[in-house]
């Protein structure tokens, strides 16, 4: 069974940074295409960043280029998202996704 567990979210001031994580199990993580997506209540789901089995990154949102970085640690079956220079509009629930499966998410709130 595919399981994805996100963690590391929290409250941060504008301009601050966070690193969120996603612990994966139930599939071969090292050969998986993974992505981070986000969604706030009442808003549509947005794809943020993806990483494929070859380590290539894809930015789905222009607004995060130069600020967010996706990485993975295959030995730990863990996906990361480094969020820098955070803006109020980055406030969302962030989910990692493998194929059609997402975890429960981790809340990132940017507020002064």
PASE-624938 format. One line per field, with one value per residue: z, x, y of N, C-alpha, C in turn. Coordinates in pm, whole numbers, plus 50000, padded with zeros to 5 digits. Example, Ala and Ser with C-alpha at 12.3 -4.5 7.8 and 13.67 -1.06 7.14 Angstrom:
BEGIN
nc3 = c(50780, 50708)
nc1 = c(51319, 51285)
nc2 = c(49431, 49775)
cac3 = c(50780, 50714)
cac1 = c(51230, 51367)
cac2 = c(49550, 49894)
cc3 = c(50780, 50787)
cc1 = c(51320, 51290)
cc2 = c(49670, 50003)
***
This chain:
BEGIN
nc3 = c(50000, 49909, 50089, 50205, 50399, 50508, 50662, 50875, 50825, 50918, 51098, 50961, 50915, 50658, 50404, 50533, 50586, 50527, 50557, 50424, 50452, 50311, 50388, 50234, 50145, 50046, 49776, 49506, 49577, 49471, 49199, 49131, 48999, 49145, 49302, 49440, 49554, 49612, 49804, 49907, 50124, 49936, 49711, 49394, 49323, 49300, 49107, 49214, 49217, 49053, 49051, 48865, 48802, 48708, 48834, 48733, 48758, 48758, 48731, 48806, 48872, 48804, 48995, 49205, 49125, 49176, 49444, 49570, 49623, 49516, 49637, 49691, 49905, 49850, 50002, 50233, 50159, 50123, 50038, 49978, 50024, 49994, 50106, 50044, 50101, 50160, 50085, 50165, 50001, 49960, 50150, 50228, 50216, 50185, 49981, 49913, 49620, 49458, 49164, 49162, 49427, 49732, 50038, 50373, 50399, 50489, 50671, 50564, 50676, 50610, 50762, 50913)
nc1 = c(50085, 50058, 50195, 50211, 50353, 50343, 50536, 50660, 50556, 50436, 50407, 50528, 50708, 50667, 50913, 51059, 51179, 51119, 51149, 50987, 50885, 50839, 50761, 50789, 50640, 50577, 50617, 50858, 51064, 51296, 51278, 51062, 50844, 50788, 50590, 50524, 50231, 49979, 49710, 49453, 49167, 48873, 49002, 49154, 49350, 49701, 49980, 50313, 50602, 50801, 50984, 51170, 51250, 51506, 51611, 51554, 51416, 51097, 50935, 50618, 50487, 50537, 50568, 50715, 50968, 51315, 51276, 51168, 51276, 51303, 51388, 51530, 51585, 51695, 51786, 51652, 51394, 51254, 51105, 51169, 51084, 51216, 51141, 51190, 51218, 50948, 50610, 50301, 50102, 50183, 50073, 49919, 49792, 50023, 50101, 50259, 50284, 50236, 50190, 49851, 49814, 49802, 49936, 49826, 49894, 50072, 50049, 50133, 50178, 50201, 50259, 50254)
nc2 = c(49880, 50213, 50477, 50806, 51051, 51366, 51630, 51895, 52145, 52477, 52791, 53084, 53387, 53639, 53621, 53432, 53091, 52740, 52387, 52122, 51780, 51452, 51137, 50833, 50519, 50177, 50157, 50164, 50398, 50515, 50503, 50647, 50898, 51202, 51458, 51783, 51932, 52183, 52317, 52528, 52573, 52576, 52654, 52577, 52283, 52309, 52227, 52221, 52163, 51915, 51604, 51377, 51027, 51041, 51253, 51501, 51825, 51984, 52282, 52378, 52601, 52932, 53125, 53024, 52979, 53002, 53029, 52801, 52465, 52134, 51813, 51485, 51205, 50912, 50698, 50732, 50722, 50962, 51268, 51609, 51955, 52259, 52571, 52897, 53254, 53311, 53397, 53562, 53467, 53209, 53055, 52759, 52421, 52173, 51900, 51587, 51390, 51083, 50930, 50897, 50927, 51103, 51237, 51329, 51586, 51892, 52185, 52503, 52821, 53155, 53446, 53769)
cac3 = c(50000, 49901, 50199, 50200, 50522, 50505, 50791, 50872, 50804, 51036, 51081, 50935, 50870, 50518, 50386, 50605, 50518, 50587, 50478, 50452, 50414, 50280, 50404, 50140, 50160, 49969, 49635, 49487, 49578, 49393, 49056, 49122, 48970, 49258, 49293, 49548, 49512, 49724, 49791, 50020, 50122, 49838, 49594, 49314, 49347, 49214, 49106, 49249, 49166, 49037, 49028, 48806, 48846, 48668, 48912, 48668, 48825, 48676, 48801, 48749, 48908, 48784, 49115, 49305, 49068, 49250, 49587, 49619, 49567, 49546, 49641, 49747, 49967, 49820, 50112, 50340, 50099, 50166, 49945, 50049, 49956, 50062, 50072, 50085, 50065, 50159, 50070, 50223, 49905, 49964, 50253, 50166, 50257, 50086, 49972, 49813, 49537, 49375, 49073, 49203, 49573, 49813, 50182, 50440, 50383, 50599, 50653, 50565, 50693, 50606, 50819, 51004)
cac1 = c(50000, 50133, 50171, 50287, 50330, 50410, 50563, 50750, 50490, 50424, 50383, 50653, 50687, 50705, 51057, 51120, 51204, 51079, 51170, 50887, 50929, 50738, 50811, 50717, 50653, 50483, 50654, 51002, 51078, 51411, 51244, 50930, 50826, 50716, 50565, 50459, 50115, 49926, 49570, 49387, 49023, 48797, 49084, 49189, 49480, 49809, 50106, 50418, 50731, 50813, 51117, 51150, 51344, 51640, 51652, 51518, 51312, 51002, 50858, 50484, 50442, 50641, 50582, 50806, 51102, 51415, 51245, 51142, 51362, 51262, 51498, 51490, 51688, 51648, 51820, 51554, 51260, 51198, 51100, 51176, 51059, 51273, 51066, 51261, 51156, 50805, 50515, 50170, 50025, 50227, 49996, 49844, 49823, 50115, 50094, 50339, 50198, 50292, 50080, 49730, 49805, 49859, 49926, 49729, 49939, 50127, 50004, 50231, 50110, 50293, 50186, 50331)
cac2 = c(50000, 50340, 50570, 50930, 51126, 51495, 51693, 52010, 52273, 52562, 52934, 53155, 53525, 53665, 53623, 53322, 52963, 52614, 52266, 52020, 51647, 51352, 51002, 50747, 50374, 50098, 50155, 50184, 50543, 50560, 50508, 50711, 51040, 51259, 51600, 51857, 52009, 52258, 52354, 52593, 52548, 52652, 52687, 52459, 52222, 52358, 52154, 52316, 52118, 51773, 51548, 51246, 50923, 51080, 51369, 51627, 51902, 52058, 52384, 52394, 52735, 53033, 53209, 52966, 52967, 53079, 53031, 52665, 52361, 51996, 51717, 51357, 51123, 50777, 50606, 50753, 50723, 51090, 51380, 51737, 52081, 52375, 52692, 53018, 53382, 53280, 53506, 53534, 53388, 53069, 52986, 52650, 52286, 52115, 51754, 51518, 51306, 50976, 50893, 50967, 50921, 51211, 51220, 51416, 51723, 51970, 52323, 52612, 52949, 53268, 53559, 53854)
cc3 = c(50000, 50019, 50185, 50323, 50520, 50646, 50769, 50847, 50931, 50998, 51064, 50886, 50723, 50506, 50452, 50522, 50599, 50498, 50519, 50391, 50384, 50290, 50322, 50170, 50070, 49820, 49626, 49469, 49481, 49244, 49032, 49076, 49081, 49233, 49423, 49485, 49633, 49697, 49920, 50011, 50020, 49714, 49518, 49351, 49250, 49223, 49129, 49181, 49152, 49021, 48972, 48849, 48808, 48744, 48847, 48740, 48724, 48766, 48731, 48775, 48888, 48912, 49218, 49252, 49142, 49399, 49645, 49548, 49610, 49544, 49702, 49805, 49952, 49934, 50227, 50289, 50135, 50058, 50026, 49959, 50043, 50014, 50130, 50039, 50058, 50155, 50130, 50130, 49893, 50071, 50189, 50245, 50147, 50097, 49880, 49742, 49458, 49294, 49121, 49355, 49637, 49960, 50241, 50436, 50508, 50570, 50663, 50572, 50700, 50651, 50910, 51136)
cc1 = c(50088, 50095, 50266, 50252, 50413, 50430, 50648, 50686, 50484, 50394, 50517, 50620, 50723, 50857, 51130, 51131, 51149, 51130, 51066, 50932, 50811, 50804, 50725, 50741, 50553, 50510, 50805, 51029, 51187, 51382, 51110, 50941, 50739, 50688, 50509, 50345, 50064, 49782, 49523, 49238, 48952, 48876, 49118, 49327, 49583, 49928, 50218, 50550, 50729, 50958, 51097, 51262, 51487, 51692, 51622, 51402, 51223, 50928, 50724, 50428, 50557, 50669, 50678, 50948, 51199, 51390, 51228, 51235, 51312, 51384, 51448, 51611, 51643, 51675, 51719, 51411, 51186, 51212, 51098, 51129, 51113, 51202, 51139, 51185, 51004, 50721, 50381, 50089, 50072, 50154, 49903, 49870, 49908, 50111, 50203, 50248, 50281, 50177, 49955, 49714, 49872, 49849, 49821, 49771, 50001, 50098, 50122, 50152, 50214, 50217, 50278, 50256)
cc2 = c(50125, 50428, 50688, 51011, 51253, 51550, 51817, 52144, 52355, 52704, 53004, 53295, 53540, 53682, 53508, 53196, 52847, 52502, 52164, 51888, 51557, 51215, 50907, 50599, 50305, 50094, 50182, 50333, 50589, 50569, 50578, 50856, 51097, 51407, 51654, 51937, 52084, 52297, 52420, 52566, 52637, 52690, 52558, 52409, 52278, 52263, 52255, 52278, 51967, 51731, 51408, 51149, 50956, 51201, 51503, 51693, 51972, 52156, 52398, 52532, 52834, 53111, 53151, 52949, 53058, 53083, 52891, 52567, 52225, 51907, 51587, 51286, 50978, 50680, 50617, 50747, 50851, 51196, 51509, 51851, 52193, 52499, 52813, 53141, 53368, 53407, 53464, 53444, 53243, 52988, 52884, 52523, 52226, 51962, 51703, 51418, 51207, 50920, 50967, 50973, 51042, 51176, 51312, 51562, 51782, 52116, 52420, 52743, 53059, 53391, 53639, 53871)
***
